Each structure stands twice: as structure tokens, then as C-alpha cells.
Amino acid sequence: MELRQLRYFVSVVEHGSMGKAALELGVVTSALSQQISRLESELATRLLQRTSSGVVPTDAGLAFWRQAQLALRHVDDAAHAARQARLSGHVTVGLATSTSGVLGLAFMRAMRERYPDVRLRIVETLSGYLASMLGARQIDLAILFHEEPAQRWSVMPLLDERLFVIGAPDLPGMPTTKRVRLAKLGTLPLILPSGPHGLRTTLATSFKRAKYEPRIVAEVDGLAMLMDAVRGGLGATIQPGAALARAENAALASVQISDADAVRPNLLVSVSDDELSPAGLAARVVLADTARELVSQGRWLGARLR
């Protein structure tokens, strides 16, 4: 198997056409088709399905395309690193919105200080989407809140976050104590993420164990809009302390939930070590170090290191 065959195959999948890929690569279509056929023969499986409008990858082809992209990225990074004579390349890191509020900027600064030649890309989205992106090799590592046992990932437990009731201090029903049990929230109006959200799943389990029926007045999946609603006095929410990291939320009241299972685990998850590039390995270490430093300095509310 040759690197050019990988590049040829990736180009064909991306264009969905032998002819368009050949134009981009500067080769004749027949030569490109021959290289793809040799690749399929070596792998003893069909990678592309010819259709009237072009070509589409088979299931095997789709799996091979993901790994081929990763291999080509590593080859390019290795060549660039060799030219620069120090660690370089690029790495893509996924963070949930609440996590990025407390960790994102500190992590970016640490990476800039330690590895200025590594090009860092941050993806901020829901943790469920991050897991899918990691499985598709669209990102290299992420902080997730649930493990996916079927995935061949490298997983390191990082920290646990206590959950808090967060709301305007003058919101009717807002607890005034330092800690509160879920069962004592009564009819406090709550604004929560919707059912598929990972935090909502955790809360549903806690509600059931506490035999508490929450009064949910709205469901919002974006943290920024959710916190806008909380600041606007429409209700309280239940979130980890990281949700308070941004300056606009400083005036909100927060009361720690004392139920034992009102905790969100944070897992540092990456593609397997043999797939992770040198830049990815370095970023994983820096991300863990930065998180530990924030917790030890008391800058991550409610977080406790594993």
C-alpha cells in the first residue's frame, strides 16, 4: 500500500467522482481507477460503489476513509515536524460549552506557552456530538461525561463536578442555604437541557432516587441561552459549577446539591494512543495538567480531582 493510493482514495471519496478527483490530482482517470482497483485487491474488499452519478464508499470504504484521513494527517504532521525540528502539527480538541467556560482559555494559553508551533483547533458543542465526532475521527480528544464501552478509545478519569442550583437571588423558591437536597426544591421553576442531553440523563437518575418531581418550565439545549433565561429571572437551573465561570453569571446565586449522586464525571478521552499524533499526545498532557491546576487553585467551582 502506497501513500499516493491513500491520497487518491480520499480525494475520490471527497469528490464523489473519479473524474473530478483526477482533475484535482493531475492524473488521468484511467490511472486513478487502476490505483483504486489495486488498493481494493490488496485489501480484498470493495471500497467504492459505482453509481450513475459517480461513486460512493461502501461500509468498508467509509471505515477505510476515516483511517486514511488520519494516516495522511499524521504523515503531513511528521514531515512538518521534521522540517521545523521541534514539535508541531495540529490537534483538534472538543469541549462541552460549560467546560470551555472554565477550561478553554487557560488550556489555549498553556498550549501557546509550551508548544507554540502546534496549531490548535477547539470544537465547542454538546458532549453527545463530541462523542460522535471522536468516533468519526473528526477530533483527536475531548472531555466527555460518559464512557462509550464499544469504542476503542483511551479514557482517563479526570475529575468529578458537584451540581448546583443556580438562579437569581430574588427568584421565588430559590434556596438560601449553602447546600440543599433535591427533595427540598419543591416547586422551584427549573430551566433544564432536554431529554437527550447528557446532563439531563444524570439529573433524571438523581430525581428518581430522590423521589422528586421537578417543575420544569422550559428546556434549552444551548448553555448561553439557558443562562440568559436564568439571569432574566424565568427560572433556576441545575448545572455544574463551571457554568458560572463566565463573568456575566457572577451575580447569580448558587447552592450546592448535597445528594450523593448529583455529580458529573469528567473523562479525558482520545483516540487510541497508537492513532494519536505527537501533537495530540502533547495536548492531552497539557489539557490534564491545566484542569488539575484550575482545581487545585480553587478556580473550578465544585470540582474534585479523581
N, C-alpha and C positions, 0 to 999 in steps of 0.2 A: 504494500500500500504506500502510495506516494502522497506528499503534501499537496501537490497540484491536483490530485484526484479529489482530495477533501475540499479544496477551494472550488474546483469545478462543480462538485455536487452541491455545496452550499449555495453557489450562485444560481444553479438551476432551480433549486427549491425556492429561493427568494424571488426569482423572476417568474416561476411557473411556466417557463418556456425554454426549450433548448436553443431556439434561435436568438432570443433576447439575451440569454446568458452568454452565448457565443460572441455576440457583438461586444458585450462588456469586457469579456476576457481576451478578445482579439484573436480568436481561433475560429476555424471553420466548424460548422455544425456537425459534420460527419466525424471530425476528430474528437469533438466533445462527447458525442454519443458513444464513440468507441471507448473512451476512457471510463464513462459511466458503466458501460457493459462489463468492462474488465473489473471494475470495483464490485459490481454485483456478483460476478463469477467468483472473485476471491472470497467474498462473504457468504456465498452460496445462498443468497436470498434476494428477492426482488425489492428494490428500494424506491422505484418510481413506477407510477401507473400512468400510462399514456392515455390521454383523452382527446376528444375532438378539438378542445380549446387549448391544449397544452399538456403539461404533466403535473401530477400531484404526488406527494410522498405517500407510500404505504405506511402501515403502522411501524414496520421495521425501519422504513426510511425516515420517519419522523423521529424515532428514537436515535437513529444514527446521526441525523442532522443536528440534534441538540448537543451530542457529544462532539461532533465535528467542529461546531462553533466554538466550544470550549477549548478543544485542542488547538485550533488556529489562534485563538486569543492568547493562549499560553506560549505558543511559538513566537508570535509577534512581541509579546512582553519579554520573552527571553532574549530575543535579538536586540530589542531596545535596551534592555538592562546591560547586555554585554557592551553595547556601544557607549553607554553612559558610565560604565564601571562602578555604578552604585545602584542600590535598589530603586527600581522604577516600575513602570507598568500602570495598570489601572485596576480598581476594585469597586464593586457595587455593593452597597450596604443598605439593608432595608430596616426601617424603624417605624413602629406604630406612632401615631400622632402624639399621644400622651408621652411616650418615651422620648421622642425627638425634642420635646419641650425642655426636658431636663438634661438630656444627654447629647443631643445633636451638636450644638455649638462647641461644647467642651471637647467632644471627640474630633471634630474638624480641626480645632486648634492644636490638639495633641498630634494628629497626623501631620499637619503642616510643619510642626516643630521637629518631629522625629524623621519623617520621610517626605521631604518637600518635593521629591520627583515622582511620587506616586499620585496619579490622578484619581481623585476620589469622587464617586457619584453616590448621592444619597437618594433613596426612594422612600417617601413618606406616604403610607397608606394603611388600611386596615390590616390587622395581623393575619386574617384569613387569606387575603390577597398575597401577602408576603410569602406565606407557605406555598401557595400555588406558583409564585414566581421562582421560589427557590427550587421547587420540583422541576420546573421547566428550564432551570439554569439561566434564568434572566437576571438573577442577582447571585452574589457569591456567599453572603452571610447575612444574618438578620437576628434580631431579638424577637423571639416568639413566646407565646404564653401557654402553648400546648405542644406536646411532642407528637410527631406522626410516626408511629412504630414501623409502618411499612416502608418508610423512606430510608435510603442508605445515606444518612447524614451524620455529621459529627455534632454531638449535642453536649453542652456543658452547662449544668445548672449554675446560674449566676447570682440571683438574689430573689427575695420574696418581698412583695409590696403589700402593706396593710391597706385596706379600703377605708374611705372616709365618706361621711355625708357632707356634701358641700352645698352651700346656699347663701343667699343674702342674710345678714344678721337679723334683719327685721321680718323675715319670712314667717308667717304664722305656722306654728308647729315645729320650727327649726329647733333642734336640741341645743341646750345651753351648757351642758356638761362637757367634760373633756372626752369622755367615751360614752357610747350608747350601744345597746343591743338592738338588733333588727326588730325584735318583737315589740320594742318600745317606741317605734317610729309612728305608730298609729296611722292617722290619715294624712300624714305629710305628703304633699303633692310631689311626685318624682318625675324627672325627665331622664330617660334611660336610652341606651342604644337598643336597637331592635333585636328580635329573636336570634338571627344568625350570628350576631356579633359575639366574639369570644368572651368578653366581659359579661354580657347578658347571660350566657350559659353558666358562668361561675356564680352569678347572682341568683339565678334560678335555683341552683342547688342549695345555696345558703338560705334563700327564702323558704324553701321546702323544709329544711332541717329546723328552721326557727319557727315553723308553722305560722309564717307571716304572709298575709295577703297584701302586697303593696298597692298603693293608689297611684297608678301610672297615668299621668295627664298628657304626656307626649313622648314620642320616640324619635330620636335624632341620631343618625349614624356618624355624622361629622362632628369631631370634638369642638371645633371652633364655633359652629352654630349652636351646639348643645350648651357650651359655656356662655354664649351670648344670651340664650334664653334664661339661664340661671342668674346671670348678672341683671337681667331685666326683671327678675322677681317672679317669673312664671312658675317656678318650682325649684326644688333642690335636685341634686343628682348624687349618685354613688360612683366614685371614681378612685383610682389610686392617687396618692399624694402628688405624683408627677404632673397631674392635670393642673396643679396650682403653680407650676414653675414659671409660667409667663406672667409678666408684670401686670397685665390688665386684670388678672384674677386675684391680686394681692388683697383686695378689700373683702373678699368672700370669707365667710366663716367655715371652718372645717372641724368635724367631730369624728374621731376615730371609732370605727365599728369594732366592738370587742368580741364578737362571735369568732370562735377559733378558726373557722373555715373561710372567713372573709379576707382572703389572701389571694393575690395574683402572683404566680411564679413567673420569673423571667429566665428564659433559656437562651443561651448564646448558641445559635445553630448555624452551621455552614455546610456546604457540600463536603463530601468526604475529603480527608487530608490528602489523598493521592490526586484529587482533582483540583484542589485549591492552589492557586498560583502563589509564588513568593510574596507578592503584594497582598494577596488575600490573607496569607498566614500572618503577615506583619500587622495588618489591620485588625485581625481577630484579637491579637495580643493587646494592641492599643485600646480597642473597644472595651475589653475586660478590665484593663488597668484603669481606664477613665471612669468606668462605672464604680469600681471599688473605691477610687479616690473620692468621688462625689458622696458615696455613702459614708465613708469614714470621716469626711468633713462635715457631715450633717446637712448636706445640700440636696439630698434626695429624701423628701418627706415620707416617713413610714416605711422606708426600705431597710432590709436587713440582709447582709451577705450570707450566702449559703456556707 
